[in-house]
């Protein structure tokens, strides 16, 4: 985990202490839960707001013994420029949605659409093995916000809908402790400045 | 009685006749009851519960058999939050029963109703409940309140007019007489309001005004507090208006007028709605501006009759310059009050309250049109000495008088029905229907109604119906239920529903222990967007 941060903060050595402290705060509570964490989750707990980051969603188990045959992830608002990691084992499809406001991409291209949903299908992930489903994307420049990646895991028999998110203003740890199927999440932290200014 | 007097009396009577019948629905709203209306119970209920949208004071609450005799050996009526409970000490035999109730809400309006339920057998064929009608006292309360509004405005307004207009002696005398008469009538009217209000609450007969119970009931409402300020205010004003009003006595009159305005703030919807400080200020501004306009009409008519055209034109002009400001203040305060009361624009067109508010505003606009014509056309011609203009102005003032009385009648009628604000308030409610259990929960504007049949241990059928923010049936793409019984540490029951009819159907064999089962209904607006509806269901 530290390595991941190190890569993205080469020139930001100063921030280590703060990041470590922040991680300790969020992670320590989560780590305790992580011991029994059996939900779909993002492999890191924090990423940089306003930066291009890798998001790796992990599916830790099947559906009550049944193997997983597809995983669908909905991309939250503000997450743009989605690029999915190539994967030889799964068929990958995407669904697009219109952006509320068109934006300029690199080179000034006008972009009106963004990825709404990524679908991995056409394989069988046995119970008792975990798998990573990875994509890169530019995070919204909103330090402090928690991004919820709603995920639907379909199995040969049954499914898990990791789509529950807390009500506005709710205590998140309380929510995570009690929600039967919470969505995967990651916290946006301040990187001092955004990587991109859009 | 002179001609304008007859005219005004006719208007009052007409307005009353026109507005009183719509009073049938009053403040507090019954949201549900146990047993529910028309329900067939298997066993005699241990108690009856009425659930309202706000705190209410019970007046009566009884179970009658079809012969009209009280049954069930009821204990004392209890209020708990918005619920009113009636414990029954005796079991009801199989048969059909009538529940009849009457309560009074925070702003003095009594509501009553009746409904049927049966024990052990279907409802008796043809059994019907007599409709709880607005009683004769409702009309008395209405007319009295209209009189009270009118004389308080005239009294308060007279004090203001005396200060802001330089009237010739004769018109000033008339104004003082208006102030004196208004104060005396207000005095009586404030007191009558208590007795008549009490009689209305108790649905008393014609002699109810001579019954101490009516007065106690009336004094217990906000009318009591209102009179506590209004009566001394009216007394001060009546006393002050006898003298020729040097500055020191004018102060007494002003205090009296202020007390009367304050008394208005203590009762009625507008005064009890949140935020209180804003509403109180707006109501006060509204009352004072209306008062100024209303009270000025009589002396202005006198001025037109007696005084030289040039001088009367000057006074008319003086009045219209003040009137312009007061109209603006009237409009703004009226707008704010309506905004808080109506809260949603659409409700203006769909509710009775909105309709009456519309009438009031329309009448006000006509009044405004008249006033504008007076100011822009008639007054300049009067100044030029045209006799015809004098007559037209006098006529216009007479019509304005009638219009204001009608506006007042509309304003009084606004104090009677349930404002949309109360209708818009929603609450989750749970009802034991005897043959099953039903519970409702709300989430982000959507509601889910959960019906469990028969709500006893063993096999159960659960139906869930969703409605969208528009109040229409909403088709979720998927619905699931997670059930648990925390008291017995039972959890982890998860069921996905099948679409059936207008809702989702679930078979539940898991209710093995009676108790308060917690059910979380998960409704999916789309594949990923899930709404949680938490309800508790009593399984017996």
HADDOCK unambig.tbl for C-alpha pairs under 7 A between the chains (distance, minus, plus):
assign (segid A and resid 150 and name CA) (segid B and resid 528 and name CA) 6.37 0.50 0.50
assign (segid A and resid 163 and name CA) (segid B and resid 528 and name CA) 5.88 0.50 0.50
assign (segid A and resid 163 and name CA) (segid B and resid 530 and name CA) 6.80 0.50 0.50
assign (segid A and resid 164 and name CA) (segid B and resid 530 and name CA) 6.65 0.50 0.50
